[in-house]
Amino acid sequence: MDKTDQRYHHFVQILREELVPAMGCTEPIAIAYGAAKAREVLGCLPDQILVEASGNIIKNVKSVVVPNTGGLKGIEASAAAGAVAGDAGKILEVISQVTEAQKAEIKAYLDHHEIRVAPAPGDVVFDIIVTLTAGADTVRLRIADYHTNIVLIEKNGETLLESGNVVSDSASGLTDRSCMSVEAIVDFVNTCSIEDVREIVQRQIDYNYAIAQEGMKNPWGANIGKVLREHYGDDIKIRARAMAAAGSDARMSGCEMPVIIVSGSGNQGITASVPVAA
């Protein structure tokens, strides 16, 4: 594929859009991001929070440890972390800079404020609606279709941002994926200049292999990686699986190291990169 082909530049941009860092399981981080952005608009700590989420989000967040919270789990902890200590400007690394004092504040907020969780209306597969209330002021923010896609912000009934219709399989605002085919991707891979993608891919290797190594060194989750290695040896076929499993165990158990995601998923990002790196 020649660089004069517009698809070449689309493919490089798609890699930039897909291979982005996130801390922790991406669904709770998306909730934290929404809560942090809503608090930014509200201008103060809310008295109460309502999180309406699609069934797929509720399933994925329910039992996951939220990083930088001292081991707290679930949707309520995600929303509290974002509202109390989140930096919306960091997007999917929204709670990467939480201090020890803020961890205590998050726990205290959970203990003394109402955070309700309810199913989101409609049938959008990826749908998060965060409503923050402080006194007479209310901010309602919606993220739909993918983890950073804020489609609505309302304050006291006034629409501050609205990005049009939400369709569950859309990717509004991203590079058009319709140019992609298996043949075109293989052509791009075989002919692209490494320098055009080196920084993007190297960051994925560095981040994801680092958390895999952390998962092998320390007791995270079910320790699947270490179990595979101890019982089946260090053959490359085992090591490729073990390292990926170790990285996933660490991130799903609250490890505070970032992961480069693929298609919005940290586990997919690990699976697509760590076995190859190993």
C-alpha positions in Angstrom: 0.0 0.0 0.0 1.5 3.3 -1.1 1.6 6.3 1.1 -0.4 8.2 -1.6 -3.3 5.8 -0.8 -5.7 7.6 1.6 -6.3 4.3 3.4 -2.7 4.3 4.5 -3.2 7.5 6.5 -6.6 6.2 7.8 -4.9 3.0 9.1 -2.2 5.0 11.0 -4.9 7.2 12.5 -7.0 4.2 13.5 -4.1 2.8 15.3 -3.7 6.1 17.2 -7.4 6.0 18.1 -7.4 2.4 19.2 -4.1 2.0 21.0 -4.7 4.4 23.9 -3.7 4.0 27.6 -6.2 3.2 30.3 -5.8 2.4 34.0 -7.9 -0.5 35.2 -10.8 -2.2 33.6 -12.1 0.2 31.0 -15.8 0.2 32.0 -15.3 1.4 35.6 -12.8 3.9 34.3 -15.4 5.2 31.8 -17.8 5.7 34.8 -15.1 7.5 36.7 -14.4 9.7 33.7 -18.1 10.6 33.3 -18.3 11.4 37.0 -15.2 13.5 37.0 -16.4 15.5 33.9 -19.8 16.0 35.5 -18.3 17.2 38.7 -16.2 19.7 36.7 -19.4 21.1 35.2 -21.2 21.0 38.5 -18.4 23.0 40.1 -18.5 21.2 43.5 -18.6 17.8 45.2 -22.1 16.4 44.7 -24.5 15.5 47.5 -25.7 12.4 45.6 -25.0 10.5 42.4 -27.1 8.4 40.1 -25.4 6.0 37.6 -27.7 4.5 34.9 -25.8 1.9 32.9 -26.6 -0.6 30.2 -26.6 -4.3 31.3 -23.3 -5.0 29.6 -21.6 -2.2 31.7 -23.2 -3.4 34.9 -22.0 -6.9 34.2 -18.5 -5.8 33.5 -18.1 -3.4 36.5 -20.0 -5.1 39.2 -17.1 -7.0 40.8 -14.0 -5.3 39.4 -11.4 -3.7 41.7 -11.1 0.0 40.8 -7.5 1.1 40.8 -6.2 3.8 43.2 -9.2 3.4 45.6 -7.6 1.1 48.2 -9.3 -2.1 46.9 -12.9 -0.7 46.4 -15.0 -2.5 43.9 -17.9 -1.8 41.5 -20.0 1.0 40.0 -20.4 3.0 43.2 -16.7 3.0 43.8 -16.0 4.0 40.2 -18.4 7.0 40.4 -17.1 8.1 43.8 -13.5 7.9 42.7 -14.2 10.1 39.6 -16.3 12.6 41.5 -14.0 12.9 44.5 -10.5 12.6 43.0 -10.8 12.4 39.2 -9.0 14.5 36.7 -11.3 14.5 33.6 -8.4 15.9 31.5 -6.6 12.6 31.8 -9.6 10.8 30.2 -9.0 7.0 30.6 -6.2 7.7 33.1 -8.7 9.9 35.1 -7.8 8.4 38.5 -4.2 7.7 37.8 -3.0 10.5 40.2 -5.1 9.8 43.3 -3.2 10.4 46.5 -3.4 8.4 49.7 -5.5 11.2 51.3 -7.9 11.1 48.4 -8.3 7.3 48.7 -9.6 8.0 52.3 -11.9 10.7 50.9 -13.3 8.3 48.3 -14.1 5.8 51.1 -15.7 8.4 53.3 -17.8 9.7 50.4 -19.1 6.2 49.8 -20.0 5.8 53.5 -21.8 9.1 53.8 -23.4 9.9 50.4 -26.1 8.2 48.3 -24.9 6.6 45.1 -27.7 4.8 43.3 -27.3 2.4 40.3 -30.1 1.7 37.9 -30.4 0.2 34.4 -30.1 2.7 31.6 -33.3 3.2 29.5 -33.2 1.9 25.9 -31.1 -0.8 24.3 -27.8 0.8 23.6 -25.1 -1.8 24.4 -22.6 0.8 25.8 -24.5 3.4 27.7 -23.6 5.3 30.9 -25.7 8.2 32.3 -24.2 10.0 35.3 -26.4 12.4 37.2 -24.7 14.6 40.0 -26.8 16.7 42.4 -25.6 19.4 44.8 -28.3 21.4 46.4 -30.5 22.9 43.7 -28.0 22.1 40.9 -27.9 19.0 38.8 -25.6 17.9 36.0 -26.5 15.0 33.7 -23.9 13.5 31.5 -24.1 10.6 29.0 -21.3 8.5 27.5 -22.4 6.1 24.8 -21.1 3.7 22.2 -17.5 3.9 23.4 -15.6 4.8 26.6 -14.8 8.4 26.0 -17.7 9.4 23.8 -19.6 12.1 25.8 -22.8 12.7 23.8 -24.7 14.8 26.2 -24.1 17.3 29.1 -27.0 19.1 30.8 -26.9 21.5 33.7 -30.2 22.4 35.5 -32.1 21.3 32.3 -30.0 23.4 29.9 -28.1 21.5 27.2 -24.4 22.4 27.2 -23.3 19.7 24.8 -25.2 17.3 22.5 -23.7 15.3 19.7 -26.7 13.9 17.9 -28.2 10.5 17.7 -26.7 7.5 19.5 -26.5 4.2 17.7 -25.2 1.2 19.6 -22.7 0.2 17.0 -21.6 3.6 15.9 -18.2 5.3 16.4 -19.1 8.9 15.8 -16.1 11.1 15.8 -13.6 8.4 14.9 -11.9 7.7 11.6 -14.3 5.8 9.2 -13.6 2.1 9.5 -15.4 1.2 6.3 -12.0 1.3 4.4 -10.8 -1.7 6.4 -10.7 -5.2 5.0 -8.4 -8.2 5.8 -6.7 -7.8 2.4 -6.1 -4.1 3.0 -4.8 -4.6 6.5 -2.3 -7.3 5.4 -1.2 -5.0 2.6 -0.7 -2.1 5.0 1.2 -4.3 7.5 3.5 -5.6 4.8 4.3 -2.2 3.2 4.0 0.5 5.9 7.0 2.4 7.2 7.8 1.2 10.7 8.6 4.8 11.6 5.0 5.8 11.0 3.8 3.4 13.7 6.9 2.8 15.9 5.9 5.1 18.8 2.3 3.8 18.9 3.2 0.1 18.9 6.3 0.4 21.1 4.2 2.1 23.8 1.7 -0.9 23.6 4.6 -3.3 24.0 6.2 -1.4 26.9 3.0 -0.9 28.9 1.4 -4.2 28.4 4.5 -6.3 28.9 5.3 -4.4 32.1 1.9 -5.2 33.7 2.3 -8.8 32.6 5.6 -9.0 34.4 4.0 -7.4 37.4 1.3 -10.1 37.3 4.0 -12.8 37.2 6.0 -11.3 40.1 3.2 -10.6 42.6 -0.1 -12.2 43.8 -2.8 -10.7 41.7 -6.2 -12.2 41.2 -6.3 -15.9 40.6 -2.5 -16.0 39.6 -3.3 -17.8 36.4 0.0 -16.9 34.8 2.1 -18.2 37.6 0.0 -21.4 37.9 0.5 -22.1 34.1 4.2 -21.6 34.4 4.6 -23.6 37.6 2.6 -26.6 36.3 3.4 -26.6 32.6 6.9 -25.1 32.4 8.4 -22.2 30.5 8.0 -23.4 26.9 7.1 -20.4 24.7 3.6 -21.8 24.0 3.0 -21.8 27.8 4.8 -18.5 28.4 2.8 -16.6 25.8 -0.4 -17.6 27.5 0.9 -17.2 31.0 2.2 -13.7 30.5 -1.1 -12.6 28.9 -3.1 -14.2 31.8 -0.8 -12.5 34.4 -1.4 -9.1 32.8 -5.1 -9.6 32.8 -5.1 -10.8 36.4 -3.2 -7.8 37.5 -5.4 -5.2 35.8 -8.7 -6.8 36.8 -7.5 -6.9 40.4 -6.8 -3.2 40.7 -3.2 -2.9 39.6 -2.4 0.8 39.1 -0.3 0.3 36.0 -1.7 1.5 32.7 -2.6 -0.8 29.8 -2.9 0.1 26.1 -6.3 -1.0 25.0 -7.6 -2.4 21.7 -11.2 -1.9 20.6 -11.9 -0.3 24.0 -10.7 -3.4 26.0 -7.6 -3.7 28.1 -7.8 -7.5 28.1 -8.0 -7.4 24.3 -5.0 -5.1 24.2 -3.0 -7.5 26.4 -4.1 -10.5 24.3 -3.1 -8.8 21.0 0.4 -7.7 22.2 1.8 -9.7 25.1 2.0 -13.2 23.5 3.7 -11.6 20.5 6.2 -9.8 22.7 6.8 -13.0 24.7 
